[in-house]
Amino acid sequence: MAGRTKSAEKTALDIYLERLQDHLAIETKAIETVLSELPFCERYGSVSAQMEQDLILRRKHVSDITALLSRHGRQTPAAHETVSSILSTVSSLLSTGEESNLLKNVLTDVSYRAHQIASLNMLAILADRLGFSSDLSLLERLRNEETASTDKLQQNLPVIVAQYLANH
């Protein structure tokens, strides 16, 4: 029984580290997407401001997740190595960078954020299960930041739609 528990802990650690890498890959893709969309959103003040804030948040999250991976002896994989089925699915939902798809892109961003919050929830559960209390507190902070950013986006939806309609 003791050998089985040790094996299960190793499996849980592997799963945890793989999910951290997936989360990092998706955050990295989100940064690329925000950078490509910013020029198209300049005339939408609230969208542009939200994207600028999100860019700062995403970069901080990449730094934090990279630090967690390093703490556990995992090197940050090169961008081409981090591509997974999850990344492909989420990145296919992310915007095309076209101004005419602004409302679709905002809705897609809401979906992306829901995925990230769920990912952080799962990572927090795994960190707790593995006894990584410092990881857990960091992951909870990241989740709270993501949730606050999502709430702000939801509150800005009426303004975003109004700005979009005024420009069309």
Helices and strands as residue ranges (DSSP letters): H 2-37, G 38-41, H 45-71, G 79-81, H 85-93, G 99-101, H 102-130, H 133-166
